[in-house]
Amino acid sequence: MNRVTPQLWKVSERLLAHERRENLTQATRTPAAFLVCEKLRPPLASLMGHTGFRSLLARALALSNTEASWPGTVQVKADGTLAGWDKLEGRISRKDFAEASVVLIARLLGLLMAFIGEELTFRLLREIWPEVTLSPDPTMTEENK
């Protein structure tokens, strides 16, 4: 499978940035990537079942391990949630953690697009995150993005 596309990278960055901002207002320390996966879990489990979602997330995690500096401590639990974030603290830099988070979410979205198509994937994302700009607007300048 090819590396993450620039479009998926940008969408993943935007979703993670949104969840980081939301996380700050709630004063929790939950990583943004965990929050994105948690918001995707209910609709995707409804679509493909809990086992299907777990498999999709596990595959995305395995693919991200080849591109990012995860030390292998993050795992997908039987219910489709992620575990092991707490063990990462202090083991990798914030920059590496942020990049690995983008890779994980982009890989998850890429797999989802492969299964249900780009249009349905973006429709689902817009339903979950209506306030997040998901596709590049050609009228925007680089500094507005």
N, C-alpha and C positions, 0 to 999 in steps of 0.2 A: 504494500500500500504506500502511496506517495506521501510525502511530508504534508503538513497542514497548509492549506491554501491561504493566501493573503486575506480573502474575504472571510473565511472561518476564523482566522486569527483575530481580525478586527471585531467580528461579532462576539467572539469569546471575551475579548478585552472589555467590550462594552457591558456585557452581562456581569462580568466579575466586578467591574468598577461600580455598577449599580448596586450589586449586593454588598460590596464593601461600604458604600455610603449608607445603605439601609442598616447594616450591621452596626455601624457607629452610632446611629440614632437609638439602637436598642441596647447598646453597651454590652454586647456579648463578644466573645473572642472566637467565635466559630469562623473558620476560614471561608472565604467567599466561594471557592470551588465546591465546598461541601454544601453550601446554601443553594447554589445553582443546581447541583445534582438532586437535592431534596425537593426543589420546586418542579423539576422535570419528572421525578419518580412517580407521583400519583397519576398524571395523565398517560405516561408511557406504560406504566404497569396496567392501567386500564386497557390500553391499546394492545399490548403484547404479553400481558401477564407478568407476575412478579419475577418468575424465572427468566423470562425473556429480557426484562429490564436489567436484571442482575447480570445476565450474560453479556448484554450490550455494554454495560458499564465496566465489567471485568475486561472485556476486549479493549475498550478505550484505555483503560489503565495499563494493560499490557503493552499496547502500542505507544503510549506516552512514556513508558519506561525506557524505550529505545531512543527517545529524543530529549528527555528531560532528566534532571538530576534527582529523581526520586531515589531515596536509598532503599526502596523496596518495603518500607514499613506500612504504606497505605494499602489496605485490602478492602475488598467488597464483601460485606457480611451476607448471610443467607437471605436477609430481608431486603437486600439491595441498597443498604446504607453503606457509607464509607467509614472505615475505622483506621486508626493509626496516625491521625493528624497530630495528636498531642506528642507523639514520639519524635516528630520531625523538628519540633521547636529546639533551636540551638544546634541542630545537626547540619542544616543548610542555610545559606544566606537568604534574606528576604527577597532579594532579586531573583535568585534561583527558584525559590518557592513560588514567586509570582509567575515566572516564566513556565514552570512546570504546571501550574494551575491553568494557564491559558492553553497549553498543549493538551491537557486532559480534557477540558471542555470542548476544544476544537475537534479533538478526535471523537468524542462522544457525538457531537453534532454531525461530523462527517459520516460516521457509521449510520446515524439516524437518516441522513439524506440518502445514503445508499439503499436503505430499506424502504423508506416511504416517499422519497423524492424531496427535492428542494422546496417546492411550493407548499406541501403539507408540513414540512419541518418549520418553515418560516411562519406559517399560519399558527402552528402550535406555540412557537416562541412569542409571537405577537399577542396571543391570548394570555400567556403567563406574564409577559413583560410589556404591556401596552405603551408604557412611557419610555421605553428604550428604543433608540434608532437602530434598526438592525441591518439595513442595507445602505450603502453609500449613496448620498444624494449628490447628483452631478452638479448642482448649483452651489454646493458648499465649497468654500476654499479650504485649504489644508489647515489653517489656523482655527477654523470653526469646528472641525471634526472632533 
